[in-house]
């Protein structure tokens, strides 16, 4: 099962980076550095990549050019970046893209994404109405690439329900905090 940690400014601090990464590594197999508002994103991304050893995959959020430049394993694209999938793949990056509909899941596979997150499976702050487990199962059944459940996942029972629906794993911010 893929256990994918998504960082944010509340869960990852650069003054405690080593300890934060150790905490994430206790539960996560993959990690992405995500901080949409940080004016120092580029310099922090470099430090993050240099220190995030021991994960199966280390990714950056949204910026496939920076991900390639820093030698990360890959990039996690936003759903609005569907056209960037082939561009990121041209740099031999592992590409995950956020999806919210069955159509987006199918498009991501066609365009060459290695994996998708599908969300929000459960209610989560500021992310709209949850799609639910049934929609997650439909997404999993529609494609041949891994589908990672995302959104509101904070408990073992929720993780188990996602696995029973066929998800290849789960992603979360709060579960790994």
Secondary structure, 3 states (H helix, E strand, C coil): CEEEEECCCCCCCHHHHHHHHHHHHCCCCEEEECCCCCCCHHHHHHHHHHHCCCCCEEEEECCHHHHHHHCCCEEEECHHHHHHHHHHHCCCCEEEEEECCHHHHHHHHHHCCCEEEECCCCCCCCCCCCCHHHHHHHHHHHCCCEEEEECCCCCHHHHHHHHHCCCCEEEECHHHC
